[in-house]
Amino acid sequence: MNYKANPEYKHDSPSCTGILITNLGTPDEPTASSVRKYLSEFLSDPRVIELPRYLWWLVLHGIILRTRPSRSAKAYRKIWTESGSPLLSISKKQVLGLQKILTKKIQGPIRIELSMRYGNPSIKSGLKKLQESNANRILILPLYPQYSAATTGSTFDAVTNELKKWRWLPEIRMVNHYHDYPDYIDALKNSIEEYWKHNGRPQKLIFSFHGLPKHYFLAGDPYHCECHKTARLVAEKLKLDQDEWLVTFQSRFGPREWLKPYTDETLISLAESGVKNINIICPGFSADCLETLEEIDIQNREFFIKAGGEKFNYIPALNDDGDHIELLSNIILKHTNGWPEFSKNWDQEKIETELSKSKERAEKSIYNKN
């Protein structure tokens, strides 16, 4: 194998810490062809679909990619903005916010890059930019508060698959989850209370998380438990009674059983039983996207109203809210503890002097052996 070197490297190149912020991804455009390309990459991931590869290849290419892209593209067009995909647009704002706040909190140089597990900007491109910046230490922060092999685990696969091609491997750390991180719980609580201040309290608060096939849970995936813990901790902070909140799971796909209760069926059942006013929040999504803006705030709103409900309010994701950027910066500080750029003893002048001496020694040993 021809291992990839950093073309920008010199012996006096200053190093830095790289932060790779990742999320799931989005099509480049709300068109059937763009969605087909995105879904092909997404649904080909064995972490996402745990079925025999040959059987799934036939289903994916013979059925799903022939029918689903046009329907999904129509859904994407409902939420697309002048800035493009909401997920990508919000993620860029999150990175800018983190760069701004971390610059004030740390001593040395860092480089923050955004990557998507599927689509663009890719994990490969994000890592390449960090390599070119001579990031000898890289923290991977997937914006999935609750761990699942299909999300965080898949991100780890993509990162390591790229790094195994590099000649000089950086020191790597990765944030696996932050589902019970106090700042995250407080940010969700504050977001809900702020929403209620302007819109009033509902009869029910629903915590809707992205679904997962039930057999993933039975195989040991902690996602289900972490979702419930997040919701319980937020409900406790809000001092809610047990009958004032519940957890549901959305976005199921295919005929197999997924984690229950399902969000859409629950909303219909609540409306039919006389519940008129609900709020719904999706704590597993760090940025609003198709699954929150279209599936929840359009599709599921319609289900609830048609079944007899009267007031349906979606509480937005944390997005680039100040509390969210602050908690993400604190997670980064926690997981980069001990790295030089985050040390109070950082001395830029001393480092530059040492790098200059290193270059002189390297040139002398290679070119002037006598």
Helices and strands as residue ranges (DSSP letters): E 16-26, H 32-43, H 53-59, I 60-64, H 65-79, H 86-105, E 110-119, H 123-132, E 135-142, I 149-153, H 154-163, E 171-174, H 182-199, E 204-210, H 214-218, H 223-238, G 242-244, E 245-250, H 263-272, E 277-281, I 290-300, H 301-306, E 311-315, H 322-335, G 340-342, H 348-367
